[in-house]
Amino acid sequence: MARVHCKNLVRIYKPSFFFLFETHTMFNNLKNFWDKLDFYCVGIEEAVGHRGGIWFLSSIANASCVVIDQIDQCITVKVSVGHNRPWMAVGDFNEIVAPDESTSAYFSSHRASLLATILDDCELFDLKVTSRRYTWYRAVQAGRNLAKRLDRALVNEAWMTMFPEGYSEILSRLHSDHCPILVRCHGSPRVKDILQEEALSFYKNLFGTTEEVEVDCLGDVPMPTLSTEACARLIDPVSFAEVKSAVFSMSPFKAPGPNGFQAYFFKEYWEIVGTEI
């Protein structure tokens, strides 16, 4: 089933590089499988028995991939495809950097600070993420599920300059407690784009029609109209008293406006900010 999952990922997303962690087997056992998918080995850290294992595979024939360093927990590879300045680091970092990256109440600020400092020293930052929040799931005692964002795709400024629309997708997990991460270099998230286009098309058709409207389609039916005085009031300047009345009639803790402040703020500090509204 794990082979079927990998084969489907390649068929659907057509990745240029494929990283596998915690493989629990030797690469030679599956070399023929990856050969048929046109992936070749770049860097391999073999599993010890059924523990560990890291595979870095590529499907780009003209890519220059040089293994710079390799240990049992990490493979560092320099990849050049006509340009070697952009840098990306993807994988299981086995640590979180913020409390909201875990469903656990326990958070080690010291360990998070160590990872954050390393990323800052390397001038790396998180690539924009779509779909789910967490990448690792495990059932713990009392039927509770623990989830964390242990895996991430990190890039530097040069990478974002080359791929300004790049983002990463956290895919559904099947055979591991970690979720696969798919990095897209071009284009925006497809679902979001489709929804935006559909919404834009709908409201353009609804409010943007240029067809002439027959005003007399109802015949000689008396229609309500505004008096001359009422029409004139519609274009009168809004008075300070009217603004204050409108603000103070609002519920204090409803959704904030575009500036992020709720009505409570303006009511409380009206003597200071009232003339600025």
N, C-alpha and C positions, 0 to 999 in steps of 0.2 A: 504493500500500500504506500510506503514511503517513496518508492520509485515512481509510482503513478502520480503522486503529489508533485514531485520534482519535475516530471515530464510535463504535467499540466501547467506548472509555473512557466517553464520555458516556452511552451506552445502559446500561452496566452499573452505573456508579457515580453517575450523575446529579449531577455537581458543580455548585455554585453559581457558582464562578469557575474559569477555566481559564487557566493561565499556560504560555506556550511560549517556550523559549529556543533560540537558534541556529536560527532558522527558515529562513535562507538564501533567503528569497524575500520579495516585497512582499505586504502584507496584502490589497491590492485583488485580487490574483490568486486569492484564496480567500475573498473576502468573501461570495459567494453560498453557498458551502459552509457557512460559519458561520451565515449567516442562516437556512438551513434547519434548523440545530440549535438555533435560538432563542438564539444568543449574539450580543451586541453588543460593539463595541470600546470599551474604557475608556481604555487607554493603549497606544500603539504606538511602538516605536523600530525603524524600518525597517532591514532588512539592507542592507549596502553590497556590492552584487554578490552573491556567495555567502558573505559573511562576516557573522556576527552576526545580530541580529534578536531583539526581545523583544515578545511580544504579551500583553496582559492583557485577558481577555474575561470577560464576566459574563452570567448568565442570569436575574438577579434584577431585575425591572422597577422595584421600589420602593427599590432600594439607591441611596444617594447615594455616588458614587465621584468623588473629586476628585484629579487628578494634582498632587501637591505639587512634585515635582522629577523631572527626566528627563535622563539622559545615555545614552551609547551602551552602558553596561554595567549600567544600573539604572533602574528606574522606581519611584518612591515614590508610593503612592496611599493616600489617606485614604478608608476605606470605613465608611459608617454605615448600619446597619439598625436604627434606633431606639435605638442605644447606640454611642457612639464611644470609649469608654475602652479596651476590649480591643485589643491590638495583636499582629499576627502578621507575621513576615517569612519568606517562602519563596523558595527559589531556589538558584542555583549561586553559592556564596561563594568558589569557586576556591581554597580553603585548608582545611586540617585543623587541629584544635586538640589532638590527642593522637596519639602514635605508633601506637596500635592502630586508627586510622582509615585506615590505608594498609598495603598489602602490601609496600611498598618499605622497604628498610633505612634510607633517608635520611629524616631528620626535622629540619625547621628549627624549633627552639624559639623563635627570634626572631620569625619570621612567625606562628607559632601564637599567641605571646603578644600580638601586635598585634591579631589577630582576637578573642582571648579578652577583651582589654581593652575593645574596642569593644562587644562583646556585654554585658559587665558594666556599662559606662557607660550603655547603653540599657536595662538591666535586662531583658534577654532571655535565655531559656534554651531548651534543646532540648526539643521536644515528644516524648513517648514514641513510640518507633519499633517497628514489628513487621516481620516477614519478614527480608529480607536486611540484611547489615551495611553494604555499600558501595553507592554510587549511581553511580559512574563506573568504566568498564572500558576498557582499551586493551591491545592486543597490542604487546609490545616485542620486543627482539632475543632470539634463541635460543629463540623459541617461548614465552616467558614472558608471562603476563598481569599487568598492573599494575591494581590496583583501589584506589580511594580513596572516602572519604565527603566529596565536595565539595558535595553538595546537602543542604540541611537545612530543617526547618520550626521556626522559633523563635517563642516566644510570651512574653508577659509575665504577671505574676501575675493581673492583671485578666481576661485571657483564660482562664486556667485556672480562675478562680473561676466564670466564666460557663459554661465547658464542662469540668467536672472529669473527665469520662470521655473527653475528646478524645485522639486519638492519630493518628499518621501511618503510612501503609503505603508501603513502597518497592516499586513494581510492576516487572514484568519489562520490560526494554528490548527494543526491536525495531529502530528506524530511527535511533537515536542512540547515542552512547557514554555518555549519561546515562540514568538510570532515571526514569520518572515518579514523582512523589510525590503520594499521595492523602491529604488531611487529612479525618478524620472528627471531627465535633463531638460526636456523641452515640453512646453505646453502647460496649461493650468489643469487642475483636477477636473476630470471629465464630467462628473455628475453635477458639480457646481456650475460649470459652464452651460450645460444643457438646461438646468433650471433657470439660470439667468436669461438665457436666450428665449426660453418659452415664456417667462414672465414679461420680458420686454415686448415680445411679439403680441402677447395677449392684450396688454394695456395700450400698445400703439393702435391696434385694431379697434379697441374699445373707445379710446378718447381722441385718437388722431385721425379719424375719418374726414375726408374732404368732400364727401357727398353733400349736395345741397339739400336743405331741409325745407319742406313745404310748410310754411307758417300757417297757411289757411286750410290745412288738411282737415281741421275739425269743423269747418264751415263757420257760420255766423253764430259763434258761441261766445258769450261774455267772458272775458279773461280777467283775472285779478291783476291790477296794476298798482304801482306805487305813485304816490302824489309827487308833485314837483319838489315839495319840501323834503320828503323822505329821500328822494333821489339825491338831493343836494347834501343831505347828512351823510350819505354813503362815502362821499369824497372829502368830508371834513377831516382836518388833522386830528389824530388821536390825542386827547388831553392827558396830562399827567394824572389827574384824578381817575380817569377811566382805566389807565394802566394799573394804578394801585388797587382799584376795586377788583380788577380781573385777577391780579396776583393773590390778593388776600381772600378771594373766593375759592382758591384752589386748595385741594387736600394737601397737607404739608409733606407727606411722605410717599406720594405717587411717583411714577417713573420720572427720572430727571430729564431735563431738556438737552439740546445738543452740547451745551457747555458742561454737562455732567452734574449740575447742581439741582437739588430738589427745591420745591417751593418753600420749604421750611427755612432754607438759608436766606432767601430774599426777604421773607417776613421778619426774620430775626434781626437782619442787618439792613433793614429798609432805609434807615436814616443815612447810611453810608453809600449803599449801592443803588438806591431807588432812582436817582437821576441818570444812572448809566444804562438803564433798561430801555 
